[in-house]
Amino acid sequence: MADGDVEVRPLAAAGLDEADRVFRVAFGTFLGAPEPETFFGDADSLRTRWRANPESALTAYTGGRLAGSNYATNWGSVGFFGPLSVAPQYWDRAIGQRLLDSTMELFAAWGTTHAGLFTFAHSAKHVRLYQKYGFWPRFLTAIMARPVAPGAAVPGPVTVSQLPERELPGVLRAVAGLTGEIYPGLDVSSEIGAVQAQQLGDTVLLEDGAGVQGVAVCHIGAGTEAGGGSCYIKFGAVRPGPGAGHRFRQLLEACHQLAADRGAAVLVAGANAGCDRAWAALAGSGFRVTMQGVAMHRPNDSGYHRSDAYVIDDWR
């Protein structure tokens, strides 16, 4: 779409490097980094999402120059967006709104019933912008980390990469069934597929005689959303109901084992305050808060961020 001198269109491969530069400079400048262009180090949040779904990566051009970008994620009935970034020289020129207009069109086309985002809790400007689109600040969300101890001499966790390819469709259906119990239509199959196709890390499966009881989609190392030396749990959850707390602690230990096996020094996970039992379990397992933001929801309800839902995510 075009609006005045601003044109919004899907990000082309040729624009990836410039979109990445603008993203780093925008966030680095806002947060006062001394060298904004190196902000986020060797982590890569843009190329991985673009490769997974190029049509969901949007760019804004003005005067023939890339001015900003935004990335929408489709988790079945749930969708979220970000990172949204605008080059500092174009701040306060409604570039972000043009990107958001097109992002809302994507959610409508996907049939998203619950949408969200992660933003700076201290920025009234950001919160006010997103409220214009019907999002409401709901829960504090913490990025938490724990050091990884050397791997124990025990069998590693069950992971998707170990399974024969023919079993993957059945695993994806089982995981979708699990997440659907947490929130109707929630489906992270696209995240599992992206990790496997792009070799970003691995997906941990917690299984018993009754099937898949937990899942954790993990990025590991440089060139992923984790960054060098880190294992980042992008999404994790266990089947709700009796024993969920025990299953969640088992899943955390399986993720720790994966991180140790892959040589990561730090295990990172997002904790939403609405999932207070999951937050407490993370803290009890040695995770400590490294930064905080706020999750905003549309509509203004809890979605799956509830006390009985043992979920790891942060919607960055």
DAKAVEN-V698093 format. One record per backbone hydrogen bond with DSSP energy under -1.0 kcal/mol. CO is the residue of the C=O (numbers start at 1). NH is the residue of the N-H. If there is no record, write none. Layout:
# DAKAVEN-V698093
co->CO nh->NH
co->CO nh->NH
This chain:
# DAKAVEN-V698093
co->1 nh->8
co->3 nh->6
co->6 nh->3
co->7 nh->61
co->9 nh->59
co->12 nh->15
co->13 nh->16
co->15 nh->19
co->16 nh->20
co->17 nh->21
co->18 nh->22
co->19 nh->23
co->20 nh->24
co->21 nh->25
co->22 nh->26
co->23 nh->27
co->24 nh->28
co->25 nh->29
co->26 nh->30
co->27 nh->31
co->28 nh->33
co->29 nh->32
co->35 nh->38
co->36 nh->39
co->38 nh->41
co->40 nh->43
co->42 nh->223
co->46 nh->50
co->47 nh->51
co->48 nh->52
co->49 nh->53
co->53 nh->56
co->54 nh->57
co->56 nh->72
co->57 nh->11
co->58 nh->70
co->59 nh->9
co->60 nh->67
co->60 nh->68
co->61 nh->7
co->62 nh->65
co->65 nh->62
co->67 nh->87
co->68 nh->60
co->69 nh->85
co->70 nh->58
co->71 nh->82
co->73 nh->80
co->75 nh->78
co->75 nh->187
co->77 nh->113
co->77 nh->114
co->78 nh->75
co->79 nh->116
co->80 nh->73
co->85 nh->69
co->87 nh->90
co->88 nh->91
co->94 nh->98
co->95 nh->99
co->96 nh->100
co->97 nh->101
co->98 nh->102
co->99 nh->103
co->100 nh->104
co->101 nh->105
co->102 nh->106
co->103 nh->107
co->104 nh->108
co->105 nh->109
co->106 nh->110
co->107 nh->112
co->114 nh->79
co->115 nh->298
co->116 nh->81
co->117 nh->296
co->119 nh->294
co->120 nh->123
co->123 nh->127
co->124 nh->128
co->125 nh->129
co->126 nh->130
co->127 nh->131
co->128 nh->132
co->130 nh->133
co->130 nh->135
co->131 nh->134
co->136 nh->297
co->139 nh->295
co->140 nh->273
co->141 nh->293
co->142 nh->271
co->143 nh->290
co->143 nh->291
co->144 nh->269
co->145 nh->288
co->146 nh->267
co->152 nh->154
co->158 nh->205
co->159 nh->162
co->160 nh->163
co->164 nh->167
co->165 nh->168
co->167 nh->171
co->168 nh->172
co->169 nh->173
co->170 nh->174
co->171 nh->175
co->172 nh->176
co->173 nh->177
co->174 nh->178
co->175 nh->179
co->176 nh->180
co->179 nh->183
co->183 nh->186
co->185 nh->77
co->188 nh->192
co->189 nh->193
co->190 nh->194
co->191 nh->195
co->192 nh->196
co->193 nh->197
co->194 nh->198
co->195 nh->200
co->200 nh->220
co->202 nh->218
co->203 nh->160
co->204 nh->216
co->206 nh->213
co->206 nh->214
co->208 nh->211
co->211 nh->208
co->213 nh->239
co->214 nh->206
co->215 nh->237
co->216 nh->204
co->217 nh->234
co->217 nh->235
co->218 nh->202
co->219 nh->232
co->221 nh->224
co->221 nh->227
co->224 nh->44
co->227 nh->230
co->229 nh->265
co->229 nh->266
co->230 nh->221
co->231 nh->268
co->232 nh->219
co->232 nh->234
co->235 nh->217
co->236 nh->312
co->237 nh->215
co->241 nh->244
co->243 nh->247
co->244 nh->248
co->245 nh->249
co->246 nh->250
co->247 nh->251
co->248 nh->252
co->249 nh->253
co->250 nh->254
co->251 nh->255
co->252 nh->256
co->253 nh->257
co->254 nh->258
co->255 nh->259
co->256 nh->260
co->257 nh->261
co->258 nh->262
co->259 nh->264
co->260 nh->263
co->265 nh->148
co->266 nh->231
co->267 nh->146
co->268 nh->233
co->269 nh->144
co->271 nh->142
co->272 nh->275
co->274 nh->276
co->275 nh->279
co->276 nh->280
co->277 nh->281
co->278 nh->282
co->279 nh->283
co->280 nh->284
co->281 nh->285
co->282 nh->287
co->283 nh->286
co->288 nh->145
co->291 nh->143
co->293 nh->141
co->294 nh->119
co->295 nh->138
co->295 nh->139
co->296 nh->117
co->297 nh->136
co->298 nh->115
co->299 nh->301
co->302 nh->305
co->304 nh->306
co->306 nh->309
co->309 nh->311
co->310 nh->238
co->312 nh->236
